Amino acid sequence: MSTSPATAASRPTSIRTAAGDILAVTRRNVVHLWRTPQLLLLSIVQPIMFVVLFGYVFGGAIQVPGGDYLSYLVPAIFVQTVLFGGASTALGLATDLKGGMIDRMRTLPVARSAVLAGRTTADLLRSAMAFAVMIIVGTLIGFRFHGSAGATILGCLLILAFGYAFSWLFVVIALAVKDPEAAQTAGFVPLFVLVFASSAFVPVETMPQWLQGFATHQPFSVVVDAARALFNGLPAWEHVWPALVWIAGILVVSVAAGVGMYRRG
Amino acid sequence: MTGSMDVMIETRDISKRFGSTVALARVSLQVKGGRVLGVLGPNGAGKTTLVRVLTTLMAPDSGSAHVAGHDVVRDAASVRPLIGLAGQYAAVDENLTGRENLEFVGQLYHIPRRERRERAQEILQKFGLVDTADRLVRTYSGGMRRRLDLGASLVARPPILILDEPTTGLDPRSRVDLWRSVEALVADGTTVLLTTQYLEEVDRLADSIVVIDRGAVIAHGTADELKDRLGGDRLEMVVATAARFADAVEIASRLPDGSGPSVAPVLDAAQRRITVPTRHGTLALTAAIRSLDEAGIALENISLHRPSLDDVFLALTGSTAEDRAPADAPRRRRGLPARRSRS
């Protein structure tokens, strides 16, 4: 074997090589998706369970404005699906960290952001697939989009962007704890609080006064309210802009923190 | 000298602490082009920290490290294309096939598609992985993973290879296979820094050796120089009957050593065991057998030991490597991998 360093590859110098790196890492993670279909299955089973639990078990006892619980519940389930999809980023990244894959990639001449961007992009694709399945499930049980085509598309994009932003937040968690089990445990409490202390399943007005402020303005509720308004053809702007602010805020802070932590090791 | 092209790896007084733990304490070392440096030390000695600094994964608190003349902190991007890293935790992707792993690494090195396919095939052949190339790595044995890991570090033909305990946890046969692979790379001119707990490994692979303990270099030199400090091999004999023990000791203390005054044998009368440090092991062994036979003294056992890592540590620090290993580290079976007996 020749050892001429001439074949030792070039350094990433351009945006194009960085994009190539992100694509390579994304592809590797998407291949994982096909090789571990149980993970994809799990990300669909969970929201279906929630639909059954709230739609059929608790739903009858819950009074919502407008009276139609399905129109109230299903947009929230959509948002929850991508939120849990984002949370799974922590598991995948922590597994790579523990197994040494991240160390290997960090010693390669790879764009610094590519490993994290490739991970979150692949997870976004998975969330989108789970989301698509949930739209079919929702339609089967009687949910209908009542907004304009534009509002519906905006709602879907908003939900995916929210999942992507949370994916980056979970990048930070994974880089902080560096262990798959710990990452899952660390993610569970905030997820639980976000999902249940929210407007997703019951109107915030039914909650105690001290909880209402948090439940109304926390990011999950805000995005659920925006999706609900957009999908049900209601005035949505007052919900959409706070949702955009939250998504942008989470994204900016998490990307900066995540890339910084990754660089420092 | 950092500027010299001949020195491929150089650290100067690098130190690193994690809280109150000192991982590296003013470590200085040098590896010339085409040579192999073995970094020998017990678990927790700082070997992995050293590797992480040299491979740009971690910045030292103080001191400087250069690889191929590039500063590993300020010019990490220039270092990365020149190094390959293979470690004790085989960093291969469980859910990809062996071939996909290699092609993925090639892609991250920005090697054109056709070239990286050829390169992957070449490496699979070299490491005897062709038959299993298209199986998922999660079905591989430990030895296969380690070979694939080493192969993955060679995709871009790096002139410098850094191996962090490459054979820890491998069975003897896989270990020898891996040694052969490293030897072949060195024959082609690759510069290697390898860390290990096994004296036998540095003995076989390394041109020079650095012994580290608690983050500090406590000895350096060639294998021969280190062994000289230890008094070379150990000849151990167990006399069959207690009645002839004294006679056997008398013979043992007159064995040829050839390097100045003979070192006194270590005696264990209860076990009827005599241990003689010797620099000319085979010479002493044949002489002992001949003299004892002539005197009509029967032996239960006679063997020649290479010094183990424990012996190195005993000689250098007065305590064994195992005493130094952190409590949570897996305990090495005493002497087993590092000691070779010839009887």
Chai-1 contact restraints between the chains, C-beta under 6 A:
chainA,res_idxA,chainB,res_idxB,connection_type,confidence,min_distance_angstrom,max_distance_angstrom,comment,restraint_id
A,M1,B,D188,contact,1.0,0.0,6.0,A-B,restraint_1
A,T3,B,R157,contact,1.0,0.0,6.0,A-B,restraint_2
A,T3,B,P159,contact,1.0,0.0,6.0,A-B,restraint_3
A,T3,B,D188,contact,1.0,0.0,6.0,A-B,restraint_4
A,T3,B,G189,contact,1.0,0.0,6.0,A-B,restraint_5
A,T3,B,T190,contact,1.0,0.0,6.0,A-B,restraint_6
A,P5,B,P159,contact,1.0,0.0,6.0,A-B,restraint_7
A,T7,B,R157,contact,1.0,0.0,6.0,A-B,restraint_8
A,A8,B,P81,contact,1.0,0.0,6.0,A-B,restraint_9
A,A8,B,L82,contact,1.0,0.0,6.0,A-B,restraint_10
A,A8,B,A156,contact,1.0,0.0,6.0,A-B,restraint_11
A,A8,B,P158,contact,1.0,0.0,6.0,A-B,restraint_12
A,A9,B,P81,contact,1.0,0.0,6.0,A-B,restraint_13
A,A9,B,Y109,contact,1.0,0.0,6.0,A-B,restraint_14
A,A9,B,H110,contact,1.0,0.0,6.0,A-B,restraint_15
A,A9,B,I111,contact,1.0,0.0,6.0,A-B,restraint_16
A,A9,B,A156,contact,1.0,0.0,6.0,A-B,restraint_17
A,S10,B,H110,contact,1.0,0.0,6.0,A-B,restraint_18
A,R11,B,A77,contact,1.0,0.0,6.0,A-B,restraint_19
A,A24,B,Q107,contact,1.0,0.0,6.0,A-B,restraint_20
A,A24,B,L108,contact,1.0,0.0,6.0,A-B,restraint_21
A,R28,B,F104,contact,1.0,0.0,6.0,A-B,restraint_22
A,H32,B,N95,contact,1.0,0.0,6.0,A-B,restraint_23
A,R35,B,N95,contact,1.0,0.0,6.0,A-B,restraint_24
A,G100,B,Y89,contact,1.0,0.0,6.0,A-B,restraint_25
A,G100,B,A91,contact,1.0,0.0,6.0,A-B,restraint_26
A,M101,B,A91,contact,1.0,0.0,6.0,A-B,restraint_27
A,D103,B,L57,contact,1.0,0.0,6.0,A-B,restraint_28
A,R104,B,A91,contact,1.0,0.0,6.0,A-B,restraint_29
A,R106,B,L57,contact,1.0,0.0,6.0,A-B,restraint_30
A,T107,B,T55,contact,1.0,0.0,6.0,A-B,restraint_31
A,T107,B,R80,contact,1.0,0.0,6.0,A-B,restraint_32
A,T107,B,L85,contact,1.0,0.0,6.0,A-B,restraint_33
A,L108,B,L108,contact,1.0,0.0,6.0,A-B,restraint_34
A,P109,B,R80,contact,1.0,0.0,6.0,A-B,restraint_35
A,P109,B,P81,contact,1.0,0.0,6.0,A-B,restraint_36
A,V110,B,L108,contact,1.0,0.0,6.0,A-B,restraint_37
A,G265,B,L57,contact,1.0,0.0,6.0,A-B,restraint_38
A,G265,B,M58,contact,1.0,0.0,6.0,A-B,restraint_39
